[in-house]
Amino acid sequence: MRPPKSTDEPRPFLKWAGGKGQLLEQYGPLFPRRFGRYHEPFVGGGAVFFHLRPPRATLSDDNGELVDCLIAVRDDLPAVIDALGRHVYDKDHYYAVRALSPDELPLAERAARTIYLNRTCFNGLYRVNSKGGFNVPFGRYSNPTICDAPNLRACSRALKRARIERAPFPAVLDRARRGDFVYFDPPYHPLSKTAYFTAYAKGGFREEDQRELARVYSELDRRGVLVMLSNSDTPLVRDIYRGFRIVRVQATRAINSKAARRGAITELVVLNYR
Ligand SMILES: C[S@@+](CC[C@H](N)C(=O)[O-])C[C@H]1O[C@@H](n2cnc3c(N)ncnc32)[C@H](O)[C@@H]1O
């Protein structure tokens, strides 16, 4: 299924909370060997997609800015690279770009703004205020890479084989067929109430969303779709996926407001196949 390894393997071009880069080695033996179409309804930075590079894929997310950025990198990369070339690592420039309204920019410039802010903001966070405006402060880096053109080209090539759309996760039920593979990487269920990390999008992802996702998972299972899901190791997650195969993996917590809480942590992978 996977094309041979090459030096121009794409890596996620956005830093994204919950990015799966560090888990790919442990996930390797868990991916199905053969499948039809690949679906990733919480695509984020797309670490798993860029790793698998399936020949046919549908990628979606409910973050419109992220989805537009993926589409621009796929369809209009020269213009994105050109626009990135006009950005510099400078505090005043950062705040001027942050103040621009993405909806008023042409697609390639909107994508360049997203990539630029992501590479230069504090911790690579994505956080918006109640009006949907990006509000992460300027980050301190020594000479951050704003435009990694070779990697963007590799990403663009991989994305050309994908349908990309803005959609809430249940839309996968309209698309996935028997023999397809769906990988779910939702915002994780919090380990404690205070650990709730809701910065992905306005509204957050609540317990009722986790339960709705488990219903979607079961429906896909009934249809004969291969399903893999990542989540935190909590009693709720173990309960709503009981009956399925649950595998523990070790992760390092990357984004946490309290540095002391960074460290090794057990996470779960739920599979409906052997
Ligand atoms: C854990 S992140 C995915 C990380 C990604 N797998 C990676 O490696 O970068 C979760 C993603 O789910 C998206 N999301 C949150 N709620 C959603 C919903 N109801 N429907 C679809 N996507 C949603 C967020 O915008 C975010 O990109």
The ligand as an SDF file (V2000), in Angstrom:
LIG
                    3D

 27 29  0  0  0  0  0  0  0  0999 V2000
   -6.2090   15.9390   17.9040 C   0  0  0  0  0  0  0  0  0  0  0  0
   -6.4420   17.0630   16.5920 S   0  0  0  0  0  0  0  0  0  0  0  0
   -5.9140   16.0840   15.2570 C   0  0  0  0  0  0  0  0  0  0  0  0
   -4.4130   15.9760   15.2010 C   0  0  0  0  0  0  0  0  0  0  0  0
   -3.9170   15.3550   13.9050 C   0  0  0  0  0  0  0  0  0  0  0  0
   -4.2520   13.9530   13.8420 N   0  0  0  0  0  0  0  0  0  0  0  0
   -2.4240   15.5650   13.7110 C   0  0  0  0  0  0  0  0  0  0  0  0
   -1.6550   14.5880   13.6670 O   0  0  0  0  0  0  0  0  0  0  0  0
   -2.0280   16.7390   13.6380 O   0  0  0  0  0  0  0  0  0  0  0  0
   -8.1630   17.1860   16.4590 C   0  0  0  0  0  0  0  0  0  0  0  0
   -8.7290   17.9360   15.2530 C   0  0  0  0  0  0  0  0  0  0  0  0
  -10.1520   17.7890   15.2870 O   0  0  0  0  0  0  0  0  0  0  0  0
  -10.7750   18.9660   14.7880 C   0  0  0  0  0  0  0  0  0  0  0  0
  -12.1530   18.9660   15.3000 N   0  0  0  0  0  0  0  0  0  0  0  0
  -12.6030   19.3320   16.5430 C   0  0  0  0  0  0  0  0  0  0  0  0
  -13.9230   19.1210   16.6510 N   0  0  0  0  0  0  0  0  0  0  0  0
  -14.3300   18.5990   15.4660 C   0  0  0  0  0  0  0  0  0  0  0  0
  -15.5870   18.1420   14.9420 C   0  0  0  0  0  0  0  0  0  0  0  0
  -16.7040   18.1980   15.6900 N   0  0  0  0  0  0  0  0  0  0  0  0
  -15.6420   17.6420   13.6760 N   0  0  0  0  0  0  0  0  0  0  0  0
  -14.5230   17.5920   12.9110 C   0  0  0  0  0  0  0  0  0  0  0  0
  -13.2910   18.0200   13.3420 N   0  0  0  0  0  0  0  0  0  0  0  0
  -13.2060   18.5060   14.5900 C   0  0  0  0  0  0  0  0  0  0  0  0
   -9.8770   20.0860   15.2780 C   0  0  0  0  0  0  0  0  0  0  0  0
  -10.0050   21.2260   14.4330 O   0  0  0  0  0  0  0  0  0  0  0  0
   -8.4710   19.4280   15.2140 C   0  0  0  0  0  0  0  0  0  0  0  0
   -7.8280   19.7420   14.0080 O   0  0  0  0  0  0  0  0  0  0  0  0
  1  2  1  0
  2  3  1  0
  2 10  1  0
  3  4  1  0
  4  5  1  0
  5  6  1  0
  5  7  1  0
  7  8  2  0
  7  9  1  0
 10 11  1  0
 11 12  1  0
 11 26  1  0
 12 13  1  0
 13 14  1  0
 13 24  1  0
 14 15  1  0
 14 23  1  0
 15 16  2  0
 16 17  1  0
 17 18  1  0
 17 23  2  0
 18 19  1  0
 18 20  2  0
 20 21  1  0
 21 22  2  0
 22 23  1  0
 24 25  1  0
 24 26  1  0
 26 27  1  0
M  CHG  2   2   1   9  -1
M  END
$$$$
